[in-house]
């Protein structure tokens, strides 16, 4: 079996993420962003992968700015990366940018070869 590279943060992509101050840092409230058209590329076949990402988090001091999140996610459009790796990389990058109380990234990937996959990665305690 071919050895797969470990998940690595891409500093270029992380730099795309911008934040703003949480106006309610003493209140625990849930923020949910849903991305209906996430795209990356299968590293084995070179075929496009499509999915729905749901990013949920409880902020501490920072929240993610949505335009920058959109550009960050679009940067995966031509990257060959497995579902498991991209879901976990997005979580790692967002945790690094925000340092949230809790975060979950859920990737629901479209059917390919008769199979669909859901990957859920989380950080912290809700």
DRENDREN-116192 format. One record per residue (C-alpha): residue in one letter; x, y, z. Coordinates in steps of 0.5 Angstrom, whole numbers. Layout:
% DRENDREN-116192
<nuse residu="A" X="X" Y="Y" Z="Z"/>
...
//
This chain:
% DRENDREN-116192
<nuse residu="X" X="0" Y="0" Z="0"/>
<nuse residu="X" X="2" Y="7" Z="-2"/>
<nuse residu="X" X="4" Y="11" Z="4"/>
<nuse residu="X" X="0" Y="18" Z="4"/>
<nuse residu="X" X="3" Y="24" Z="7"/>
<nuse residu="X" X="1" Y="27" Z="13"/>
<nuse residu="X" X="-3" Y="33" Z="14"/>
<nuse residu="X" X="1" Y="39" Z="13"/>
<nuse residu="X" X="-2" Y="46" Z="14"/>
<nuse residu="X" X="-1" Y="50" Z="8"/>
<nuse residu="X" X="2" Y="57" Z="10"/>
<nuse residu="X" X="-1" Y="60" Z="4"/>
<nuse residu="X" X="-8" Y="58" Z="5"/>
<nuse residu="X" X="-8" Y="60" Z="12"/>
<nuse residu="X" X="-6" Y="67" Z="11"/>
<nuse residu="X" X="-12" Y="68" Z="7"/>
<nuse residu="X" X="-16" Y="67" Z="13"/>
<nuse residu="X" X="-18" Y="73" Z="17"/>
<nuse residu="X" X="-21" Y="74" Z="23"/>
<nuse residu="X" X="-25" Y="80" Z="27"/>
<nuse residu="X" X="-26" Y="81" Z="35"/>
<nuse residu="X" X="-32" Y="77" Z="38"/>
<nuse residu="X" X="-37" Y="82" Z="41"/>
<nuse residu="X" X="-39" Y="77" Z="46"/>
<nuse residu="X" X="-33" Y="73" Z="49"/>
<nuse residu="X" X="-37" Y="72" Z="55"/>
<nuse residu="X" X="-43" Y="69" Z="52"/>
<nuse residu="X" X="-42" Y="61" Z="49"/>
<nuse residu="X" X="-46" Y="62" Z="43"/>
<nuse residu="X" X="-46" Y="57" Z="37"/>
<nuse residu="X" X="-44" Y="60" Z="30"/>
<nuse residu="X" X="-45" Y="55" Z="24"/>
<nuse residu="X" X="-43" Y="56" Z="17"/>
<nuse residu="X" X="-45" Y="52" Z="11"/>
<nuse residu="X" X="-41" Y="51" Z="5"/>
<nuse residu="X" X="-46" Y="48" Z="-1"/>
<nuse residu="X" X="-41" Y="47" Z="-6"/>
<nuse residu="X" X="-34" Y="45" Z="-3"/>
<nuse residu="X" X="-29" Y="42" Z="-9"/>
<nuse residu="X" X="-22" Y="39" Z="-8"/>
<nuse residu="X" X="-19" Y="33" Z="-13"/>
<nuse residu="X" X="-18" Y="26" Z="-11"/>
<nuse residu="X" X="-11" Y="25" Z="-11"/>
<nuse residu="X" X="-11" Y="18" Z="-14"/>
<nuse residu="X" X="-16" Y="19" Z="-20"/>
<nuse residu="X" X="-15" Y="27" Z="-21"/>
<nuse residu="X" X="-23" Y="27" Z="-21"/>
<nuse residu="X" X="-26" Y="33" Z="-18"/>
<nuse residu="X" X="-29" Y="31" Z="-11"/>
<nuse residu="X" X="-35" Y="35" Z="-9"/>
<nuse residu="X" X="-38" Y="36" Z="-2"/>
<nuse residu="X" X="-42" Y="40" Z="3"/>
<nuse residu="X" X="-38" Y="43" Z="9"/>
<nuse residu="X" X="-41" Y="45" Z="16"/>
<nuse residu="X" X="-37" Y="49" Z="20"/>
<nuse residu="X" X="-39" Y="50" Z="27"/>
<nuse residu="X" X="-36" Y="53" Z="33"/>
<nuse residu="X" X="-36" Y="57" Z="40"/>
<nuse residu="X" X="-32" Y="63" Z="39"/>
<nuse residu="X" X="-27" Y="66" Z="44"/>
<nuse residu="X" X="-24" Y="72" Z="42"/>
<nuse residu="X" X="-24" Y="72" Z="35"/>
<nuse residu="X" X="-29" Y="70" Z="29"/>
<nuse residu="X" X="-28" Y="68" Z="22"/>
<nuse residu="X" X="-29" Y="73" Z="17"/>
<nuse residu="X" X="-33" Y="70" Z="11"/>
<nuse residu="X" X="-30" Y="73" Z="5"/>
<nuse residu="X" X="-24" Y="70" Z="7"/>
<nuse residu="X" X="-26" Y="64" Z="9"/>
<nuse residu="X" X="-29" Y="63" Z="2"/>
<nuse residu="X" X="-23" Y="65" Z="-1"/>
<nuse residu="X" X="-19" Y="60" Z="3"/>
<nuse residu="X" X="-24" Y="54" Z="2"/>
<nuse residu="X" X="-23" Y="56" Z="-6"/>
<nuse residu="X" X="-16" Y="55" Z="-5"/>
<nuse residu="X" X="-17" Y="47" Z="-5"/>
<nuse residu="X" X="-21" Y="47" Z="-11"/>
<nuse residu="X" X="-15" Y="44" Z="-15"/>
<nuse residu="X" X="-11" Y="41" Z="-9"/>
<nuse residu="X" X="-11" Y="33" Z="-9"/>
<nuse residu="X" X="-13" Y="31" Z="-2"/>
<nuse residu="X" X="-17" Y="26" Z="1"/>
<nuse residu="X" X="-23" Y="27" Z="4"/>
<nuse residu="X" X="-20" Y="25" Z="11"/>
<nuse residu="X" X="-14" Y="30" Z="10"/>
<nuse residu="X" X="-18" Y="36" Z="8"/>
<nuse residu="X" X="-23" Y="36" Z="13"/>
<nuse residu="X" X="-18" Y="35" Z="19"/>
<nuse residu="X" X="-13" Y="41" Z="15"/>
<nuse residu="X" X="-19" Y="46" Z="15"/>
<nuse residu="X" X="-20" Y="44" Z="22"/>
<nuse residu="X" X="-13" Y="45" Z="24"/>
<nuse residu="X" X="-12" Y="52" Z="20"/>
<nuse residu="X" X="-19" Y="55" Z="23"/>
<nuse residu="X" X="-17" Y="53" Z="30"/>
<nuse residu="X" X="-10" Y="56" Z="29"/>
<nuse residu="X" X="-13" Y="62" Z="27"/>
<nuse residu="X" X="-19" Y="63" Z="32"/>
<nuse residu="X" X="-17" Y="59" Z="38"/>
<nuse residu="X" X="-24" Y="57" Z="39"/>
<nuse residu="X" X="-28" Y="54" Z="45"/>
<nuse residu="X" X="-30" Y="48" Z="41"/>
<nuse residu="X" X="-30" Y="47" Z="33"/>
<nuse residu="X" X="-33" Y="42" Z="29"/>
<nuse residu="X" X="-32" Y="41" Z="21"/>
<nuse residu="X" X="-37" Y="36" Z="18"/>
<nuse residu="X" X="-35" Y="34" Z="11"/>
<nuse residu="X" X="-41" Y="31" Z="7"/>
<nuse residu="X" X="-38" Y="28" Z="0"/>
<nuse residu="X" X="-42" Y="27" Z="-6"/>
<nuse residu="X" X="-43" Y="20" Z="-8"/>
<nuse residu="X" X="-37" Y="17" Z="-12"/>
<nuse residu="X" X="-37" Y="9" Z="-14"/>
<nuse residu="X" X="-43" Y="8" Z="-11"/>
<nuse residu="X" X="-40" Y="11" Z="-4"/>
<nuse residu="X" X="-41" Y="17" Z="0"/>
<nuse residu="X" X="-37" Y="19" Z="6"/>
<nuse residu="X" X="-38" Y="24" Z="12"/>
<nuse residu="X" X="-32" Y="26" Z="16"/>
<nuse residu="X" X="-33" Y="29" Z="22"/>
<nuse residu="X" X="-27" Y="33" Z="26"/>
<nuse residu="X" X="-27" Y="36" Z="32"/>
<nuse residu="X" X="-23" Y="40" Z="37"/>
<nuse residu="X" X="-25" Y="42" Z="45"/>
<nuse residu="X" X="-31" Y="41" Z="49"/>
<nuse residu="X" X="-38" Y="44" Z="47"/>
//
